[in-house]
Every structure is written in C-alpha cells, then in structure tokens.
C-alpha cells in the first residue's frame, strides 16, 4: 500500500491542479493548497476534511512562510505562466522565498515541479520537432514564459542534494478528466525510440506524479513525459 502524504500544492486552482487535488484526496493524502483565489476550488472539494487552504499570492512573503510551515512532507508545483503574458517571473520569485523556508523547516523531504522542454536537460539530444516547438511556440510568442520556466526550473535543480527533487517536463497538455488513465512515456528530448512525444493527457500526468512521489525513480532528474 502506498504511503499517505501531506502535500503542499502550488497551482492547485488551475485545470491540472484541480485534477491533482481530486486524485490526491481520493487516494487518502492530506493536501494544503496555497491559492490566491480559494473560491476557484469546487465546494465539494473544499468541504473535504483532508484539504486545507492557505490564501495568498506568489508575492506574499508571509503567506509563503505560512505555507512552508504547514507540515507537508511533499511539495508539488503545477503552476505555470500564461503563454504570451508579460508579467515577469512571479513563480520563480516565489520559489526563491519558499525553498529556503522548506529546507529550514525540515519537514518537506520531496519536491516535484512541472516544467517544459524549453528547459534543456543534460541528457537531451538534438530534435527537430522539439526545436521547432520550443523556438516557434514558447520563445517567439511566449511573452515571459521562457524566462519564467527557465527560472523556476533552475531554482529547483539548484536544490542539488539538499532534498529529493524531480522536475517533470511536459509537452502540450490536453484533457480535463482523470479518466481511465494510461501509460506515460518517460524519456529525454531527442529519444531515438520516438518516446519524446508532443502530447500528454492531464489525467495521466497526475497519476504519474502521485506514483513517482513514492517510487523515486527520477530523483535529481528532469524527465520529459508524454502519452505512450
């Protein structure tokens, strides 16, 4: 039986975040959600006794301090920038505050953060399809997206051996249901077997994250996930 965790979740009011919260609560985990707009959480979910909500935005140092002190053993971020928006790097700035607090408190042992292939892992190799996707989709029309993704991924990687971190890089996400699940390819950009796909169901992503929390197959790594 999988261990039950207390998870601090960032980005929990978006599509992916709400799916993750739904699955985590269903599996019996305790969830602390740090959210700017708690009203986005469905009433039925908010009534779950295992869900706790801390109201605060990414620039709220006191709110982030309260989140870090919630007692969670696992931190998961599915927060991401809005494509094309010029809004600086609020997620990166928030993690610069949050990570030292989590390390100092000592209760959090696992960090899992969503990113994209616009951050290049050392194991990646040349890929025309990914070059086109990154250059034309993220860097050209992405506003501050590239700088934000690069920034918060680097902050996570910089944790080094201080904590068991995993950055899970995702392609184009689709679907708004947990569904029946499905297999996930875990590879690197340029995978010679063609397992570096350009699409991933959100339901599959959620299940992969919950499974990897305990399996720890990708600690200290930045795998690219896609539909199998």
Protein Blocks (a to p, Z undefined) as FASTA:
>chain_A
ZZddddddehklbmklmmmmmmmmmnopacddddfblmlpcfklmmpmkbccddddfklm
klmmmmmmnopabdcdfbdcdehiaebjmklmmmmmmmmmmmmnomambdcddddfkbcc
fkbccdfklmmmmmmmmmmmnojmmmmmmmmmmmmmmnmmmbccddddddddedjbfbjo
jadddddehianlpacfbdcfklmmmmmmmmmmnommgoiacddddZZ
